Amino acid sequence: MCLAVPAQIVEIVDAEYRLAKAQTGGVSRTVNVMCVASTDEEVDDLVGKWVLIHVGFAMNVIDEQDAATTLELLTDLLKYNPDEELV
């Protein structure tokens, strides 16, 4: 099963290599944003945006409401398996 997790881009780590810091559930990760930005200017514009993260890549920009809805659903799923963490 494939799963993409919503996260908010909070910082550009390396614009040349398209790396950004994304945060979700209180956890920050460095992710590659090359699938959602093609120029340095666009990379900087991603700060504050919500994206879907899959295996370390931002795959799609989503709106904040979609992110909140998805995170709520994922949190509900964890109630069935409380030993798992949402990261």
N, C-alpha and C positions, 0 to 999 in steps of 0.2 A: 504494500500500500504506500502511496506517495502522500506526503503531507506538506503543505506550505503554511507557514506561521506568519501572521501579521506582526510587523515590527516598525517602529518609527526611526527614521534616519536622524541621528542627533549630531553627527559630525562627519566631515570628510577627512579621512585619514591620509589618503594619497590619491590626488586627482589624476595623476598620470596613469596609475595602474587601476583606477576606478575602484578604490577601496573606501568604504565608509563604515562608520560605527552605527549599528542598529540596536535598538533597545526594545525589549518586550518582557513583561512579567518581572521587571526589576533586574533583568540580565542583559548585559551588553555584549555584542559580538561584532567582530569585523567581518563584513560581507562584501562581495563583489557586486557593483552596480552597473556593470557594462551592458547588461540586457535592458536597462531602463534609461541610460544616458549615453550619449555618443560624443559629446564635446565637454571641455573643461567647464564652460559656462553652465551647461545643463547639470553637471555633477554638483556644482555649488547650489543650484536651485532645488536639489533634492532634500536639503536639510529641512526637517520639520514634516516631511511627507511620510505617509504610511506606505509600506510595500509588503508584498508577500515574499517570504524567504523560503527557499528550498535548497538544501545541501550547500549552504553558504553563498547562494546567489539571490539577488533581488530579481524576481521574475516579472513583477507587474506592480505598477503604482495603483493603490486603491484609496478610496476616500475614508475619512476617519470613522464614519458610521459603519461602513462595511467591516473595518478592522475591529471595532468594538463588538459588533455582532458575532464575528468569527471567534474572537477571544472568549466571549461568553460561552459559545458552544463548546470550545475546547476545554474550558474550565468545567463545564457540566460533564463532559466525557471523563474527566479525571476523577469525578466523584465515584465512578464505577471501578476505578483502579487507583486508589489513593497513594500507592507506592510510587507512582510515576510523577515526574516533575514537568511543568510546562516551561520549556526553554526553546 
